């Protein structure tokens, strides 16, 4: 009878076990780090709103126009219903909306 292959000795089986255990540990660590990173991002991304400080620029016209500008942006975002825009722009203004509100409020008084 011919034996093909090599019999695994005691030292080789320990190396195999250590290699397998190290691989399993590495996979578990990667999964754990990924899970922790996802929970940390959610906490940061959905933080609480902070109260706004009173506007005092030293220019009374600008002090009166900035609230109008921000109200215009808020209204533009609320009225913006486009299926082609990414979900991000359902809560944030586009560049065109900001430029339009600037021209309608602050831009008119600078001339």
C-alpha positions as CSV (number, residue, x, y, z in Angstrom):
1,X,0.0,0.0,0.0
2,X,1.4,3.4,-1.0
3,X,0.5,6.4,1.2
4,X,0.1,9.6,-0.9
5,X,0.7,12.8,0.9
6,X,2.3,13.5,4.1
7,X,1.0,12.9,7.6
8,X,0.5,16.0,9.7
9,X,2.7,16.0,12.7
10,X,1.9,17.6,16.1
11,X,3.8,20.9,15.3
12,X,2.0,21.4,12.0
13,X,-1.5,21.0,13.4
14,X,-0.7,23.7,16.0
15,X,0.4,26.1,13.3
16,X,-2.8,25.3,11.3
17,X,-4.9,26.0,14.4
18,X,-3.1,29.2,15.1
19,X,-3.5,30.4,11.5
20,X,-7.2,29.6,11.5
21,X,-7.7,31.3,14.8
22,X,-5.9,34.4,13.7
23,X,-8.0,34.6,10.5
24,X,-11.2,34.2,12.4
25,X,-10.1,36.9,14.9
26,X,-9.2,39.3,12.0
27,X,-12.6,38.8,10.4
28,X,-14.4,39.5,13.7
29,X,-12.4,42.6,14.3
30,X,-13.2,44.0,10.9
31,X,-16.9,43.3,11.4
32,X,-16.8,44.9,14.9
33,X,-15.0,48.0,13.7
34,X,-17.4,48.4,10.8
35,X,-20.4,48.1,13.2
36,X,-19.0,50.6,15.6
37,X,-18.2,53.1,12.9
38,X,-21.7,53.0,11.6
39,X,-23.2,53.8,15.0
40,X,-20.8,56.7,15.6
41,X,-21.6,58.3,12.2
42,X,-25.3,58.2,12.9
43,X,-24.9,60.0,16.2
44,X,-22.8,62.8,14.6
45,X,-24.9,63.2,11.5
46,X,-28.2,63.6,13.3
47,X,-27.2,66.1,16.0
48,X,-29.4,68.6,17.6
49,X,-30.0,72.1,16.2
50,X,-28.2,74.9,17.9
51,X,-29.9,78.2,18.6
52,X,-29.0,81.1,16.3
53,X,-27.3,84.2,17.7
54,X,-28.8,87.6,17.0
55,X,-27.6,89.3,13.8
56,X,-25.6,92.4,14.5
57,X,-23.4,93.2,11.5
58,X,-23.2,97.0,12.1
59,X,-25.2,97.5,8.9
60,X,-29.0,98.0,9.7
61,X,-30.0,97.2,6.1
62,X,-28.1,93.9,6.2
63,X,-29.4,93.1,9.6
64,X,-33.0,93.3,8.3
65,X,-32.2,91.5,5.0
66,X,-30.4,88.4,6.3
67,X,-33.5,87.0,8.0
68,X,-35.4,87.6,4.7
69,X,-32.7,85.8,2.8
70,X,-32.8,82.7,5.1
71,X,-36.6,82.7,5.0
72,X,-36.4,82.8,1.2
73,X,-34.0,79.8,1.1
74,X,-36.2,77.8,3.5
75,X,-39.2,78.5,1.3
76,X,-37.3,77.6,-1.9
77,X,-36.2,74.3,-0.4
78,X,-39.8,73.5,0.8
79,X,-41.2,74.3,-2.7
80,X,-38.5,72.4,-4.6
81,X,-40.0,69.2,-5.8
82,X,-37.7,67.6,-8.4
83,X,-37.4,63.9,-9.0
84,X,-33.9,64.4,-10.6
85,X,-32.3,66.0,-7.6
86,X,-30.5,63.8,-5.1
87,X,-32.1,63.2,-1.7
88,X,-29.6,65.6,-0.1
89,X,-31.4,68.6,-1.7
90,X,-34.7,67.8,0.0
91,X,-33.3,69.4,3.1
92,X,-30.6,71.6,1.7
93,X,-30.7,74.4,-1.0
94,X,-29.2,74.1,-4.4
95,X,-26.8,76.7,-5.7
96,X,-29.5,78.1,-8.0
97,X,-31.9,78.6,-5.0
98,X,-29.2,80.4,-3.0
99,X,-28.3,82.7,-5.9
100,X,-32.0,83.4,-6.6
101,X,-32.7,84.3,-2.9
102,X,-29.6,86.4,-2.7
103,X,-30.6,88.4,-5.8
104,X,-34.2,88.8,-4.5
105,X,-33.1,90.0,-1.0
106,X,-29.6,91.2,-0.4
107,X,-28.5,91.7,-4.0
108,X,-31.2,94.3,-4.6
109,X,-30.0,96.7,-1.9
110,X,-26.2,96.6,-2.7
111,X,-26.5,98.4,-6.0
